[in-house]
């Protein structure tokens, strides 16, 4: 089975990505439509509520379209569109802060979460996770006058992170002085205002921000440096014992095999990303 993992190649072809945004918990105005009305599709006729924190470029972010309307775009949205088309459902996006995503699922206000969420043992006590749809790495973006070249350099540094993410725990384990924020936008604001030494995030996003801001550099930490023994992945979350988990796994694995996942990734990370990070 093909796996494509993020590495230094994420630093290319990123100018097309817009600045991130966010919002309070709520449902987006539009419902995403599934193509066709084939009743043989596994979720034909259903409308699912999808919890998402839209401030995580390039996976999900809010931006203005040509009509001046705010819409949620990104890798995760394109993946949901493809799943809706092939499985026959419509979906509504429930916007909330990252720390509130699992609460939306547990309360029944959402049927699933797709928001760059890693399947951890702690989270798996509350939700069931799909098979991986993205293999990720951890990066830190920092001003070029602050040297961060290794895990050791992180000790004592003021590092901004999104609250409740794996990055918060990873930065703490390195001995950093961690400043958590409710959104990725707030993390970057603190970085660019000079109040922290760096910001920890997904390496793709770190590469994008570094490309847009030449006074900043970034580093990608290996799984070995972070003490991660298994795969570092993004997964879709479902309620415990939900039938949706196995339904979605069928299509996630199919997309990884037939190149659909690569094609979606290329829209947001570029063809170079796919070619240089594909593994079998």
Backbone bond lengths (Angstrom), bond angles and torsions (degrees), N, CA, C in turn:
res aa  C-N    CA-C-N  psi(-1)  N-CA   C-N-CA  omega(-1)  CA-C   N-CA-C  phi
1 X - - - 1.453 - - 1.516 108.67 -
2 X 1.301 116.33 136.35 1.447 120.13 -176.90 1.513 110.44 -74.91
3 X 1.323 115.61 137.13 1.454 121.60 171.04 1.519 106.48 -124.64
4 X 1.331 116.22 138.03 1.456 118.90 174.56 1.510 108.24 -122.94
5 X 1.322 115.09 121.85 1.456 120.30 -173.32 1.518 110.28 -113.81
6 X 1.329 114.48 146.39 1.445 120.97 -178.29 1.515 110.87 -75.58
7 X 1.340 117.09 136.36 1.450 122.49 174.26 1.510 108.29 -145.34
8 X 1.313 117.91 -157.26 1.449 120.55 -173.57 1.514 113.34 -62.57
9 X 1.331 117.86 -20.22 1.461 120.21 -178.01 1.509 113.20 -64.16
10 X 1.317 117.49 -11.65 1.463 120.10 179.39 1.518 111.83 -63.47
11 X 1.333 117.61 -11.70 1.458 121.39 -177.59 1.515 112.74 -78.40
12 X 1.274 122.84 15.44 1.460 121.91 -178.37 1.497 112.72 -123.61
13 X 1.300 116.05 157.45 1.457 123.39 170.36 1.515 112.38 52.05
14 X 1.324 117.15 51.97 1.456 119.71 -177.04 1.521 113.13 -119.48
15 X 1.310 118.05 1.83 1.451 119.81 -175.50 1.503 114.31 -63.90
16 X 1.339 117.22 -18.00 1.464 120.31 -176.87 1.511 112.55 -76.67
17 X 1.346 117.64 -8.49 1.461 119.77 -172.94 1.513 111.25 -87.04
18 X 1.305 116.55 137.89 1.466 121.79 -176.90 1.510 110.82 -88.66
19 X 1.331 115.45 163.91 1.460 120.79 176.97 1.514 109.46 -67.17
20 X 1.353 115.32 148.27 1.455 118.80 -174.30 1.515 111.65 -81.05
21 X 1.350 115.47 161.98 1.456 121.93 177.50 1.492 109.41 -144.06
22 X 1.303 118.14 -172.24 1.450 120.89 -179.05 1.504 110.47 -161.10
23 X 1.324 115.83 -176.29 1.452 119.64 179.90 1.492 111.41 -168.23
24 X 1.322 115.46 167.35 1.452 119.98 176.13 1.512 109.04 -75.20
25 X 1.334 115.28 166.99 1.449 119.84 -179.76 1.517 110.20 -59.60
26 X 1.325 116.49 134.07 1.461 120.19 -179.34 1.501 110.78 170.83
27 X 1.308 116.91 169.59 1.448 122.58 -179.25 1.514 109.75 -97.47
28 X 1.322 117.75 135.80 1.448 120.60 177.27 1.514 109.50 -66.42
29 X 1.331 116.15 156.08 1.453 120.69 -175.86 1.521 112.91 -66.48
30 X 1.318 116.84 -33.78 1.458 119.79 -173.78 1.519 111.64 -100.04
31 X 1.305 115.16 148.20 1.460 122.23 173.99 1.514 107.90 -104.35
32 X 1.332 116.42 127.59 1.454 120.18 179.96 1.522 109.33 -73.33
33 X 1.326 115.37 132.18 1.458 120.56 -174.81 1.521 111.60 -94.60
34 X 1.328 115.93 139.69 1.451 120.85 169.71 1.522 108.55 -82.60
35 X 1.333 115.79 145.47 1.457 119.65 179.43 1.521 110.36 -80.49
36 X 1.334 115.10 134.89 1.455 118.49 175.49 1.516 111.98 80.60
37 X 1.321 116.29 173.74 1.464 121.59 -179.44 1.517 109.92 -135.61
38 X 1.334 115.53 38.37 1.453 121.25 -177.75 1.525 109.30 -70.24
39 X 1.317 116.97 111.22 1.469 121.12 -177.43 1.520 112.25 -69.40
40 X 1.329 117.13 -11.28 1.463 119.52 178.82 1.521 112.52 -80.27
41 X 1.339 116.94 -11.36 1.457 119.61 179.21 1.524 109.36 -69.45
42 X 1.332 118.11 144.47 1.474 120.77 -168.75 1.522 115.54 -60.28
43 X 1.331 118.31 -29.89 1.475 120.46 -178.65 1.522 111.38 -119.69
44 X 1.319 116.52 30.15 1.465 121.36 -177.83 1.523 111.32 -56.86
45 X 1.327 116.21 133.13 1.454 121.71 176.66 1.505 115.47 83.54
46 X 1.319 118.53 -4.96 1.464 120.96 -178.39 1.535 111.01 -91.39
47 X 1.320 116.04 151.67 1.458 122.78 171.85 1.524 107.91 -120.52
48 X 1.316 116.60 120.30 1.452 121.91 -177.33 1.525 110.23 -104.32
49 X 1.326 115.81 146.07 1.453 121.38 175.70 1.529 108.36 -101.84
50 X 1.329 115.05 122.58 1.456 121.87 -171.96 1.528 109.85 -113.05
51 X 1.332 117.22 116.61 1.463 121.37 178.49 1.520 109.82 -80.69
52 X 1.335 115.71 136.22 1.455 121.04 -175.20 1.526 109.22 -153.22
53 X 1.324 116.90 143.62 1.463 122.42 174.26 1.526 107.69 -109.78
54 X 1.328 118.16 97.57 1.467 121.05 -167.09 1.528 114.62 -83.64
55 X 1.334 115.63 61.61 1.466 119.37 176.32 1.523 110.29 -142.54
56 X 1.328 115.49 39.14 1.461 121.22 -172.59 1.529 109.58 -134.31
57 X 1.329 116.02 73.32 1.458 122.08 176.95 1.535 109.22 -61.36
58 X 1.330 119.93 136.69 1.460 128.57 2.48 1.529 113.93 -98.13
59 X 1.329 117.51 18.45 1.460 120.38 -175.31 1.523 112.70 -84.62
60 X 1.321 117.45 -43.61 1.462 120.39 173.51 1.521 108.64 -158.06
61 X 1.318 115.69 130.13 1.463 120.60 176.84 1.519 108.51 -154.71
62 X 1.330 114.74 156.96 1.462 120.94 179.17 1.522 109.33 -96.14
63 X 1.328 116.72 131.64 1.455 120.32 176.90 1.521 109.80 -146.51
64 X 1.320 115.68 162.36 1.458 120.90 -179.72 1.530 109.72 -84.56
65 X 1.348 116.06 134.28 1.460 119.70 175.57 1.527 109.86 -88.96
66 X 1.329 116.89 -173.39 1.466 121.89 -176.81 1.525 113.02 -63.19
67 X 1.329 116.46 -21.08 1.462 121.06 -179.82 1.530 112.48 -91.68
68 X 1.326 115.96 2.61 1.452 119.55 -178.12 1.508 113.74 79.62
69 X 1.326 116.48 13.95 1.466 121.59 -179.50 1.529 109.78 -98.61
70 X 1.317 116.05 145.40 1.460 120.34 177.45 1.520 109.96 -79.75
71 X 1.322 116.15 130.26 1.457 120.61 175.26 1.523 109.65 -136.03
72 X 1.322 115.38 154.97 1.457 121.64 179.73 1.521 108.25 -94.69
73 X 1.328 116.27 126.94 1.459 121.40 -178.01 1.524 109.46 -132.26
74 X 1.330 115.73 163.77 1.453 120.13 174.62 1.519 112.40 140.25
75 X 1.306 115.00 179.54 1.465 122.54 -179.24 1.526 111.07 -54.75
76 X 1.341 116.43 -49.96 1.465 119.61 -176.27 1.524 111.89 -63.73
77 X 1.334 116.74 -35.04 1.464 120.40 178.78 1.524 110.21 -68.70
78 X 1.328 117.10 -43.06 1.464 119.92 177.66 1.529 111.63 -63.05
79 X 1.336 115.60 -37.22 1.460 119.12 176.75 1.523 110.59 -65.04
80 X 1.331 116.89 -43.29 1.465 119.79 177.82 1.531 111.14 -62.06
81 X 1.329 117.15 -40.29 1.467 120.24 178.47 1.526 110.75 -60.11
82 X 1.338 116.54 -42.15 1.457 120.42 -179.90 1.525 111.07 -66.93
83 X 1.318 116.51 -42.09 1.466 121.02 178.11 1.525 110.84 -63.21
84 X 1.337 116.35 -42.47 1.469 120.52 179.28 1.522 110.63 -61.71
85 X 1.313 116.38 -42.27 1.464 121.17 179.66 1.527 111.05 -62.10
86 X 1.322 116.39 -46.79 1.466 120.14 -173.63 1.521 113.25 -80.72
87 X 1.342 117.24 -27.39 1.457 120.32 -176.80 1.528 112.58 -100.77
88 X 1.327 117.00 -9.99 1.461 120.28 170.79 1.508 117.26 89.68
89 X 1.347 118.86 13.59 1.459 119.51 -177.07 1.532 111.42 -107.45
90 X 1.332 115.33 166.69 1.455 123.21 167.23 1.529 107.10 -106.48
91 X 1.342 117.34 163.37 1.459 117.89 176.51 1.517 112.00 -148.14
92 X 1.329 113.54 152.73 1.455 122.83 174.59 1.523 108.46 -115.70
93 X 1.321 117.10 139.40 1.457 121.20 178.43 1.527 109.90 -92.13
94 X 1.323 115.79 126.73 1.457 122.70 174.10 1.527 107.14 -100.76
95 X 1.321 117.37 110.64 1.456 121.53 -177.84 1.525 110.59 -85.94
96 X 1.319 116.12 133.74 1.454 120.56 175.55 1.515 108.68 -158.83
97 X 1.332 117.14 169.10 1.454 120.92 175.60 1.530 108.86 -69.86
98 X 1.329 116.33 154.62 1.460 120.36 -175.79 1.526 111.67 -56.57
99 X 1.331 116.49 -41.14 1.461 119.71 -176.45 1.527 112.50 -65.43
100 X 1.338 117.50 -17.36 1.454 121.15 -179.29 1.514 115.02 -99.28
101 X 1.328 117.83 1.30 1.466 120.87 -174.19 1.529 112.43 -62.26
102 X 1.313 117.09 -49.20 1.464 119.87 -177.31 1.526 110.62 -65.50
103 X 1.319 116.91 -33.54 1.457 120.34 175.90 1.522 112.32 -62.06
104 X 1.339 116.94 -38.11 1.462 121.01 176.88 1.524 110.59 -61.54
105 X 1.332 116.23 -39.69 1.462 121.15 -180.00 1.522 111.03 -70.61
106 X 1.316 116.80 -45.99 1.461 120.58 -177.25 1.529 112.55 -66.38
107 X 1.327 116.40 -30.28 1.459 120.21 -179.32 1.524 112.62 -79.23
108 X 1.325 116.21 -11.39 1.451 120.09 -177.44 1.516 114.21 87.82
109 X 1.346 116.54 1.43 1.466 119.16 178.35 1.519 111.93 -75.03
110 X 1.342 116.59 -16.36 1.462 121.61 177.37 1.518 109.11 -133.41
111 X 1.335 115.33 151.51 1.467 121.45 178.08 1.518 111.66 -95.16
112 X 1.328 116.85 -19.16 1.452 120.78 -176.20 1.519 109.33 -164.60
113 X 1.337 115.43 163.89 1.466 122.44 176.31 1.516 108.12 -125.48
114 X 1.320 117.46 129.13 1.458 121.36 166.44 1.518 106.17 -135.16
115 X 1.332 115.88 110.78 1.466 119.50 -172.36 1.518 110.69 -164.32
116 X 1.337 116.39 46.23 1.455 119.11 -179.43 1.514 112.37 58.50
117 X 1.329 116.89 40.44 1.466 121.78 -176.38 1.531 110.35 -97.52
118 X 1.337 114.90 131.60 1.460 121.50 178.10 1.525 110.18 -88.26
119 X 1.314 116.06 139.01 1.466 121.28 177.59 1.525 109.00 -79.68
120 X 1.317 116.45 103.53 1.463 121.41 177.84 1.523 109.56 -108.04
121 X 1.331 115.66 162.07 1.461 119.93 178.83 1.525 110.62 -61.53
122 X 1.326 116.81 -39.31 1.460 120.56 -178.30 1.529 110.58 -65.03
123 X 1.322 117.57 -46.23 1.469 120.54 179.80 1.522 111.21 -66.97
124 X 1.328 116.59 -33.10 1.460 120.45 -178.28 1.526 112.65 -67.55
125 X 1.328 117.60 -10.89 1.462 120.29 173.68 1.528 110.45 -73.03
126 X 1.333 116.03 -22.66 1.468 120.93 -175.29 1.521 113.67 -108.23
127 X 1.329 117.29 -25.68 1.467 121.19 -175.27 1.517 109.59 -138.68
128 X 1.318 115.69 165.50 1.458 121.62 170.20 1.528 108.53 -102.97
129 X 1.326 116.19 143.05 1.456 120.74 -178.42 1.524 111.65 -111.00
130 X 1.311 114.39 147.42 1.457 120.85 172.79 1.525 109.39 -73.61
131 X 1.316 116.02 174.34 1.451 120.54 168.13 1.531 108.16 -65.14
132 X 1.331 118.55 158.61 1.467 120.70 -177.61 1.530 112.31 -61.23
133 X 1.339 114.89 142.28 1.455 118.69 171.52 1.526 111.59 -114.16
134 X 1.349 117.28 -11.85 1.462 120.64 178.66 1.517 109.35 -150.03
135 X 1.328 116.35 136.89 1.463 122.93 177.12 1.525 108.06 -103.43
136 X 1.326 116.71 122.48 1.458 121.06 -167.98 1.523 112.37 -122.29
137 X 1.325 115.63 167.97 1.454 122.46 171.78 1.521 109.11 -135.47
138 X 1.315 115.74 166.13 1.466 122.22 -176.83 1.517 110.49 -101.78
139 X 1.330 115.71 134.04 1.461 120.61 178.29 1.516 111.53 -127.57
140 X 1.312 115.48 161.43 1.468 122.39 173.24 1.526 107.37 -130.60
141 X 1.324 116.12 128.52 1.461 122.33 174.17 1.514 107.99 -102.14
142 X 1.341 116.38 140.18 1.464 120.16 -175.00 1.531 109.85 -153.70
143 X 1.343 117.81 156.29 1.467 120.49 175.39 1.528 109.99 -62.23
144 X 1.315 115.93 144.32 1.462 119.37 -175.46 1.524 113.51 -64.19
145 X 1.339 117.10 -17.03 1.465 118.75 178.01 1.531 112.66 -86.34
146 X 1.333 117.05 1.97 1.472 121.39 175.53 1.527 107.44 -113.79
147 X 1.294 117.85 112.74 1.459 120.36 -176.22 1.522 111.37 -79.10
148 X 1.315 115.54 119.56 1.459 121.63 171.06 1.520 106.21 -132.33
149 X 1.310 115.97 101.63 1.460 121.16 -176.67 1.517 113.05 -117.64
150 X 1.336 116.48 -6.45 1.468 119.57 -176.36 1.517 109.71 -158.94
151 X 1.316 115.34 172.85 1.463 121.32 175.68 1.526 109.92 -60.40
152 X 1.332 116.55 -37.92 1.454 120.41 -179.25 1.530 111.84 -61.38
153 X 1.323 116.93 -34.18 1.466 120.73 -179.28 1.530 112.59 -69.78
154 X 1.324 116.92 -15.04 1.459 120.61 -179.20 1.528 112.17 -76.76
155 X 1.314 117.24 -19.95 1.463 121.12 -175.60 1.525 110.48 -62.76
156 X 1.336 115.51 124.44 1.447 121.23 178.10 1.518 114.83 82.50
157 X 1.339 117.66 -6.93 1.463 120.56 179.32 1.527 109.96 -76.67
158 X 1.332 115.84 145.74 1.458 120.84 174.25 1.527 107.93 -83.65
159 X 1.329 116.32 115.52 1.459 121.44 -174.02 1.527 110.19 -123.20
160 X 1.323 116.01 125.83 1.467 121.71 177.03 1.524 109.94 -87.40
161 X 1.332 116.13 140.15 1.464 121.97 178.77 1.525 108.91 -143.70
162 X 1.320 116.15 164.06 1.462 121.02 171.80 1.524 108.91 -81.52
163 X 1.312 116.01 131.82 1.462 121.93 -177.17 1.525 111.47 -60.74
164 X 1.326 116.89 136.08 1.447 122.24 174.42 1.514 115.02 83.06
165 X 1.335 117.33 2.85 1.461 120.09 179.92 1.526 110.69 -94.16
166 X 1.330 115.72 168.26 1.458 120.30 175.13 1.516 111.83 -62.08
167 X 1.343 116.47 -28.11 1.458 120.10 -178.00 1.520 111.38 -62.69
168 X 1.313 117.40 -32.99 1.460 121.01 178.12 1.528 110.32 -61.10
169 X 1.332 116.29 -47.09 1.468 120.18 -179.69 1.526 111.61 -68.82
170 X 1.334 116.47 -38.54 1.458 119.77 -179.25 1.521 111.68 -64.94
171 X 1.337 116.41 -42.87 1.465 119.73 178.87 1.527 111.03 -64.46
172 X 1.325 116.56 -39.86 1.457 120.26 178.49 1.522 111.34 -63.35
173 X 1.329 116.49 -39.49 1.469 120.52 -179.15 1.531 111.98 -66.24
174 X 1.331 117.25 -22.19 1.464 121.87 178.56 1.527 112.07 -86.57
175 X 1.328 116.54 -3.61 1.452 120.20 -179.52 1.513 114.24 86.56
176 X 1.324 116.83 15.10 1.459 120.82 178.88 1.524 110.63 -76.39
177 X 1.320 115.47 155.39 1.463 121.90 172.10 1.528 106.51 -88.51
178 X 1.327 116.61 104.34 1.456 121.93 -167.83 1.522 111.48 -90.51
179 X 1.346 114.74 133.56 1.465 121.56 174.19 1.527 107.89 -118.32
180 X 1.345 117.99 105.65 1.469 120.54 -177.52 1.529 112.52 -87.09
181 X 1.331 115.79 145.93 1.457 122.44 177.63 1.523 109.36 -130.98
182 X 1.325 115.18 159.60 1.460 120.60 -177.48 1.528 113.47 -75.87
183 X 1.324 117.88 -17.58 1.462 119.58 -177.16 1.512 111.16 -144.70
184 X 1.350 115.17 158.03 1.448 120.31 175.99 1.512 112.14 -64.07
185 X 1.330 116.74 -32.34 1.464 120.85 178.79 1.523 110.49 -63.01
186 X 1.336 116.95 -41.17 1.457 120.95 179.47 1.528 111.26 -68.23
187 X 1.327 116.56 -35.56 1.468 120.91 176.10 1.524 110.35 -58.68
188 X 1.329 116.60 -48.80 1.461 120.61 -178.47 1.534 111.67 -67.94
189 X 1.313 116.45 -35.93 1.468 119.65 178.84 1.527 110.47 -61.36
190 X 1.333 116.63 -43.19 1.463 120.30 179.35 1.523 110.91 -65.49
191 X 1.333 116.26 -37.17 1.460 120.51 178.14 1.522 110.56 -64.54
192 X 1.325 116.44 -50.76 1.465 120.34 -175.05 1.522 112.92 -72.68
193 X 1.320 116.93 -18.46 1.465 120.67 174.45 1.525 112.33 -85.56
194 X 1.340 116.29 -1.58 1.453 120.92 174.88 1.504 115.48 78.78
195 X 1.331 117.08 17.75 1.466 119.69 -177.82 1.528 113.05 -87.93
196 X 1.329 117.26 -10.81 1.468 121.03 177.59 1.528 109.10 -133.73
197 X 1.337 115.29 165.24 1.460 120.63 179.80 1.524 112.64 -84.60
198 X 1.318 116.68 -20.08 1.451 120.26 -178.68 1.519 110.46 -173.87
199 X 1.330 115.37 174.50 1.465 121.47 178.46 1.517 108.74 -136.91
200 X 1.335 115.92 130.96 1.459 121.11 -179.59 1.512 109.35 -98.22
201 X 1.347 116.01 136.43 1.456 122.35 -176.07 1.520 109.02 -163.86
202 X 1.337 115.65 -178.91 1.457 119.40 172.94 1.524 109.20 -59.22
203 X 1.333 116.16 140.46 1.463 119.97 -174.28 1.525 112.72 -63.15
204 X 1.325 117.64 -30.09 1.466 119.47 176.53 1.516 110.31 -60.96
205 X 1.327 115.99 -46.42 1.460 120.51 -179.12 1.525 110.40 -66.12
206 X 1.334 117.91 -39.26 1.457 120.79 177.92 1.528 110.66 -60.34
207 X 1.326 116.04 -40.67 1.465 120.51 178.80 1.523 111.31 -64.96
208 X 1.323 116.45 -42.03 1.464 121.70 179.85 1.523 110.55 -61.55
209 X 1.325 116.70 -47.80 1.460 120.54 -178.22 1.522 111.27 -65.91
210 X 1.325 117.69 -38.01 1.450 121.36 178.42 1.524 111.44 -65.45
211 X 1.317 116.27 -37.66 1.463 121.09 178.17 1.530 110.95 -64.63
212 X 1.316 116.69 -37.16 1.468 121.13 -178.36 1.528 112.26 -78.75
213 X 1.329 116.73 -20.67 1.462 121.08 -174.16 1.533 109.65 -129.39
214 X 1.330 117.13 93.74 1.473 121.09 -172.58 1.522 114.82 -64.53
215 X 1.339 118.96 -14.10 1.462 120.49 177.33 1.527 112.33 -82.46
216 X 1.340 115.40 1.93 1.462 120.26 -177.85 1.526 110.62 -120.20
217 X 1.316 115.09 148.89 1.458 121.50 175.60 1.521 108.15 -124.24
218 X 1.320 117.49 178.04 1.458 120.18 178.86 1.517 110.39 -150.80
219 X 1.309 114.79 160.12 1.455 122.65 177.11 1.514 108.48 -130.46
220 X 1.319 116.36 145.05 1.471 121.92 174.83 1.521 108.29 -110.87
221 X 1.316 116.16 126.40 1.460 120.59 178.38 1.526 109.98 -92.40
222 X 1.317 115.77 138.30 1.460 120.05 176.93 1.527 109.71 -75.55
223 X 1.337 115.82 160.42 1.463 119.83 176.75 1.518 110.78 -60.62
224 X 1.326 116.43 -34.12 1.464 120.46 179.71 1.534 110.59 -64.11
225 X 1.333 116.41 -42.42 1.470 120.08 178.79 1.520 111.58 -63.72
226 X 1.328 116.15 -31.96 1.460 120.68 -178.87 1.523 112.83 -87.47
227 X 1.331 116.13 -5.65 1.460 119.78 -178.42 1.508 113.91 74.23
228 X 1.345 116.06 24.04 1.466 120.95 178.94 1.526 108.38 -88.71
229 X 1.315 117.18 119.21 1.451 121.21 -176.24 1.529 112.57 -92.03
230 X 1.329 116.97 -29.73 1.461 120.04 178.38 1.514 110.68 -98.93
231 X 1.323 116.27 -168.11 1.452 120.48 177.31 1.526 110.97 -73.36
232 X 1.325 116.37 140.75 1.457 122.93 176.02 1.526 106.79 -97.19
233 X 1.327 116.82 104.20 1.465 120.26 -166.96 1.517 112.74 -133.15
234 X 1.334 114.91 163.86 1.459 122.24 167.36 1.524 107.74 -105.23
235 X 1.335 115.77 139.42 1.453 122.49 -175.99 1.527 109.79 -138.54
236 X 1.317 116.64 156.76 1.460 121.48 173.50 1.527 108.19 -86.93
237 X 1.330 116.75 138.30 1.468 121.43 -179.91 1.518 110.64 -105.50
238 X 1.336 115.03 140.55 1.466 122.65 178.10 1.523 108.98 -130.75
239 X 1.316 116.25 164.80 1.464 120.67 174.53 1.527 109.50 -62.56
240 X 1.299 116.49 153.57 1.458 121.61 179.04 1.529 110.61 -55.66
241 X 1.349 114.63 132.32 1.466 122.87 176.31 1.527 113.36 64.54
242 X 1.318 117.33 21.95 1.463 120.52 177.74 1.522 110.69 -72.69
243 X 1.334 116.43 137.36 1.461 121.17 175.74 1.523 111.82 -66.49
244 X 1.331 116.29 -19.47 1.462 120.04 -178.37 1.529 112.06 -63.62
245 X 1.316 117.82 -29.65 1.462 120.84 -175.80 1.524 110.92 -57.52
246 X 1.313 117.39 -51.80 1.465 120.18 -178.65 1.518 111.75 -69.19
247 X 1.337 116.92 -34.72 1.468 120.19 178.13 1.525 110.68 -61.05
248 X 1.320 115.78 -47.19 1.468 119.92 -178.36 1.523 111.77 -71.20
249 X 1.337 117.83 -34.43 1.463 120.21 178.83 1.527 111.85 -57.78
250 X 1.317 116.22 -37.90 1.465 120.12 -179.88 1.522 110.47 -56.70
251 X 1.321 116.71 -45.33 1.458 120.63 -176.36 1.530 112.44 -79.74
252 X 1.329 117.80 -35.63 1.463 120.67 176.59 1.526 110.35 -59.11
253 X 1.322 116.41 -47.20 1.461 120.01 -179.47 1.520 111.76 -68.27
254 X 1.321 116.09 -35.30 1.461 119.68 175.93 1.532 110.72 -62.47
255 X 1.323 117.04 -43.64 1.465 121.39 -179.12 1.527 111.52 -64.89
256 X 1.309 116.73 -35.21 1.464 119.52 178.33 1.529 110.98 -70.10
257 X 1.308 116.68 -30.64 1.458 120.69 -179.59 1.530 113.09 -81.17
258 X 1.334 116.57 -39.44 1.467 118.79 -171.54 1.531 114.02 -94.26
259 X 1.338 117.31 2.77 1.454 120.42 176.03 1.527 114.77 93.52
260 X 1.332 117.51 -4.14 1.471 119.82 179.81 1.524 111.50 -61.50
261 X 1.334 117.62 -42.02 1.455 120.78 -179.38 1.527 110.65 -64.95
262 X 1.324 116.68 -39.05 1.464 120.58 176.65 1.524 111.12 -62.38
263 X 1.322 115.79 -40.01 1.462 120.05 -177.96 1.529 110.44 -65.82
264 X 1.331 116.65 -41.17 1.462 120.22 177.27 1.526 110.08 -64.38
265 X 1.323 116.93 -43.51 1.467 120.63 179.89 1.520 111.61 -61.67
266 X 1.330 116.90 -37.31 1.460 119.81 -177.24 1.528 112.18 -64.57
267 X 1.329 117.34 -27.47 1.464 120.37 178.65 1.528 110.85 -65.81
268 X 1.325 116.59 -30.19 1.467 120.73 -172.07 1.517 113.09 -109.48
269 X 1.324 118.78 -22.67 1.465 121.35 179.54 1.526 112.83 -116.76
270 X 1.350 117.48 -12.81 1.447 121.37 179.56 1.523 113.15 94.68
271 X 1.329 115.53 158.22 1.463 121.50 -179.48 1.524 111.30 -62.65
272 X 1.339 116.53 -35.00 1.462 119.85 -179.03 1.517 111.42 -60.37
273 X 1.325 115.73 -37.69 1.462 120.58 177.87 1.524 110.77 -58.58
274 X 1.325 116.44 -46.03 1.460 120.75 -177.10 1.518 110.74 -65.01
275 X 1.309 117.29 -46.46 1.461 120.82 -175.28 1.522 112.17 -66.99
276 X 1.333 116.89 -37.29 1.454 119.66 -173.96 1.527 113.59 -89.01
277 X 1.322 117.19 -10.87 1.462 119.87 -175.03 1.516 113.75 -120.55
278 X 1.308 117.38 9.23 1.456 120.63 -179.55 1.528 109.34 -83.50
279 X 1.330 115.61 132.77 1.452 121.63 175.88 1.516 108.94 -130.96
280 X 1.315 116.58 152.87 1.468 120.31 178.10 1.514 109.59 -113.54
